[in-house]
Each structure stands twice: as structure tokens, then as C-alpha cells.
Amino acid sequence: GVEFMPPRDIPFDVKNICK
């Protein structure tokens, strides 16, 4: 899973890369 939860301003793509 994702190690951290980025702010909602950050697109899901960035969140997906940072998992």
C-alpha cells in the first residue's frame, strides 16, 4: 500500500507512484 497519504491536491497518479 501507500506509505503516506498525500493531500487531496495531489493527483491520484502521484499517490500511485509513491506506493
N, C-alpha and C positions, 0 to 999 in steps of 0.2 A: 504493500500500500504506500500511500504518500507519507513521507516522514514529517511534513509540515503542511499546514493549511494556509495557503496564500489568501490575501484579501480578495474580495469579490471583483475588484477592478481588474485583477489579472485573469486573462483568458484561460479557459479550461486546458488549452494546449500546453501552456507553460506548466500548469499543475501536473499534467500528464507526464511531461518531460522530467519533472523533478521527483518522480516517484521512485 
